[in-house]
Amino acid sequence: MHKLSLFLICVLFLVTNVAFSEEPTHQQQPAPMALKHFIALEGEWIGTHINHEGNEEKVTLIYRTISGGTAVEERIFADTPKEMVTMYHGDQDNLFMTHYCMLGNQPRLRLENTHENIFKFKFLDGVGIDRETTGHMGAMEMKILDENTFEQAWAYYENGEMQNAAKFTFVRK
């Protein structure tokens, strides 16, 4: 009886290891070609920008590739009460970004055009946003200067018009 129990435990151990070691069998959609530029940014960045009071402010930004290489998470003002997350994602033909804003809404922007290492995102739609009345991020332009430096310019819209822009310069930590 003891040998039979030991044999069954060994068989169960082998079956469990085989079952959990196999790769999942599902269809993976190809990531957008432009996403590779955002995957290359993975890691921690230190940036500066001029805040609403006119003072230069240091900003921490963290990029992380997730979901099997099909999405990139960006955390700005990381580990502070002002932290916001932007997810870059899409399909083979389109790259989108969804910005989880501290204003409590989630604008979704689509990559409209790319020129070399400049990426221009424009407002598509969003959760919690009435385009004519709600304050929201309505555009973002990113310029990758080299593998260790890039700039972002975010455009804030309210009452259907751009009200101001925030420009950030980041260097790899």
C-alpha positions as CSV (number, residue, x, y, z in Angstrom):
1,M,0.0,0.0,0.0
2,H,2.9,2.4,0.9
3,K,4.5,1.8,-2.5
4,L,1.3,2.4,-4.4
5,S,0.8,5.7,-2.5
6,L,4.4,6.8,-3.3
7,F,3.9,5.8,-7.0
8,L,0.6,7.8,-7.2
9,I,2.3,10.9,-5.7
10,C,5.1,10.7,-8.2
11,V,2.7,10.3,-11.1
12,L,0.7,13.3,-9.8
13,F,3.8,15.4,-9.5
14,L,4.9,14.6,-13.1
15,V,1.5,15.3,-14.6
16,T,1.2,18.6,-12.7
17,N,4.7,19.8,-13.8
18,V,3.9,18.9,-17.5
19,A,0.6,20.7,-17.3
20,F,2.0,23.9,-15.9
21,S,5.1,23.9,-18.1
22,E,3.4,24.1,-21.4
23,E,2.9,27.4,-23.1
24,P,-0.7,28.5,-23.5
25,T,-2.2,27.7,-26.8
26,H,-4.0,30.9,-27.9
27,Q,-3.9,33.2,-30.9
28,Q,-1.7,36.2,-30.2
29,Q,-2.5,39.4,-32.1
30,P,0.7,41.0,-33.5
31,A,1.6,44.3,-31.7
32,P,1.7,47.5,-33.6
33,M,5.1,48.2,-35.2
34,A,5.3,51.6,-33.4
35,L,5.1,49.8,-30.0
36,K,8.7,48.7,-30.4
37,H,9.9,52.2,-29.7
38,F,8.0,52.3,-26.4
39,I,9.2,48.8,-25.5
40,A,12.8,50.2,-25.9
41,L,12.1,52.7,-23.2
42,E,11.6,50.1,-20.5
43,G,13.2,51.2,-17.2
44,E,13.3,54.3,-15.0
45,W,13.6,57.8,-16.2
46,I,14.1,61.2,-14.5
47,G,12.5,64.2,-16.0
48,T,12.0,67.9,-15.6
49,H,9.1,70.2,-16.4
50,I,7.8,73.6,-15.5
51,N,4.8,73.2,-13.1
52,H,1.7,75.4,-12.8
53,E,3.5,77.7,-10.4
54,G,6.3,78.3,-12.9
55,N,8.9,76.3,-11.0
56,E,11.1,73.5,-12.4
57,E,9.9,70.1,-11.0
58,K,11.6,66.7,-11.1
59,V,9.5,63.9,-12.3
60,T,10.0,60.1,-12.1
61,L,8.7,58.0,-15.0
62,I,8.8,54.2,-15.3
63,Y,8.1,52.1,-18.4
64,R,7.3,48.4,-18.2
65,T,6.4,46.0,-21.0
66,I,3.5,43.8,-20.1
67,S,1.0,41.3,-21.6
68,G,3.5,39.3,-23.5
69,G,5.0,42.3,-25.3
70,T,1.6,43.6,-26.5
71,A,1.3,46.6,-24.2
72,V,3.6,49.1,-22.4
73,E,2.8,50.7,-19.1
74,E,4.0,54.2,-18.4
75,R,3.8,55.6,-14.8
76,I,4.5,59.3,-14.5
77,F,5.0,61.0,-11.1
78,A,5.6,57.4,-10.0
79,D,5.1,56.6,-6.3
80,T,3.6,60.0,-5.5
81,P,0.0,61.1,-4.9
82,K,0.0,62.6,-8.5
83,E,0.9,59.3,-10.1
84,M,-0.9,58.6,-13.4
85,V,-0.7,55.6,-15.7
86,T,-0.7,55.6,-19.5
87,M,-1.1,52.3,-21.3
88,Y,0.2,52.0,-24.9
89,H,-1.6,49.2,-26.8
90,G,-3.2,48.4,-30.1
91,D,-3.4,46.0,-33.0
92,Q,-1.3,45.4,-36.1
93,D,-2.6,48.7,-37.7
94,N,-3.1,51.1,-34.8
95,L,-1.3,52.2,-31.7
96,F,-3.5,53.7,-28.9
97,M,-2.7,55.2,-25.6
98,T,-5.2,55.2,-22.7
99,H,-4.3,57.8,-20.0
100,Y,-5.6,57.2,-16.5
101,C,-5.6,60.8,-15.4
102,M,-5.6,62.2,-11.9
103,L,-8.6,64.3,-13.1
104,G,-10.6,61.1,-12.9
105,N,-11.1,60.5,-16.6
106,Q,-9.5,58.2,-19.1
107,P,-8.9,59.8,-22.5
108,R,-7.9,57.4,-25.3
109,L,-5.6,58.8,-28.0
110,R,-4.6,57.3,-31.3
111,L,-1.2,57.6,-33.0
112,E,-2.0,59.8,-35.9
113,N,1.4,60.1,-37.5
114,T,5.0,59.2,-37.0
115,H,8.0,60.9,-38.5
116,E,11.3,59.1,-37.7
117,N,11.2,59.3,-33.9
118,I,8.3,61.7,-33.4
119,F,5.0,60.2,-32.4
120,K,1.8,62.4,-32.5
121,F,-1.2,61.1,-30.6
122,K,-4.7,62.8,-31.0
123,F,-7.8,62.4,-28.9
124,L,-10.1,59.6,-30.0
125,D,-12.6,59.1,-27.2
126,G,-12.6,58.5,-23.5
127,V,-14.4,57.5,-20.3
128,G,-15.8,60.3,-18.2
129,I,-15.2,62.9,-21.0
130,D,-17.6,65.3,-22.7
131,R,-15.3,66.8,-25.2
132,E,-17.0,70.2,-25.0
133,T,-17.0,70.6,-21.3
134,T,-14.6,68.2,-19.5
135,G,-11.0,69.0,-18.9
136,H,-8.8,66.3,-20.3
137,M,-5.6,65.5,-22.1
138,G,-6.4,65.8,-25.8
139,A,-3.0,65.3,-27.5
140,M,0.5,64.2,-26.8
141,E,3.6,64.4,-28.9
142,M,6.7,62.4,-28.1
143,K,10.1,62.9,-29.6
144,I,12.8,60.3,-28.9
145,L,16.1,62.2,-29.2
146,D,18.3,59.1,-28.5
147,E,18.3,55.9,-26.5
148,N,18.7,57.9,-23.3
149,T,16.7,61.1,-23.9
150,F,13.1,61.9,-25.0
151,E,10.6,64.7,-24.7
152,Q,6.8,64.7,-24.2
153,A,4.4,67.5,-24.8
154,W,0.9,67.0,-23.4
155,A,-2.0,69.3,-24.5
156,Y,-4.7,70.0,-22.0
157,Y,-8.2,70.7,-23.4
158,E,-11.2,72.2,-21.7
159,N,-14.5,73.6,-23.1
160,G,-13.5,72.2,-26.5
161,E,-10.2,74.2,-26.8
162,M,-6.6,73.7,-25.8
163,Q,-5.9,75.6,-22.6
164,N,-2.2,74.8,-21.9
165,A,0.6,72.4,-22.6
166,A,3.1,70.7,-20.4
167,K,6.5,69.8,-21.8
168,F,8.7,67.2,-20.1
169,T,12.3,66.2,-20.9
170,F,13.4,62.7,-19.6
171,V,16.8,61.1,-19.3
172,R,17.4,57.4,-18.5
173,K,18.3,56.8,-14.9
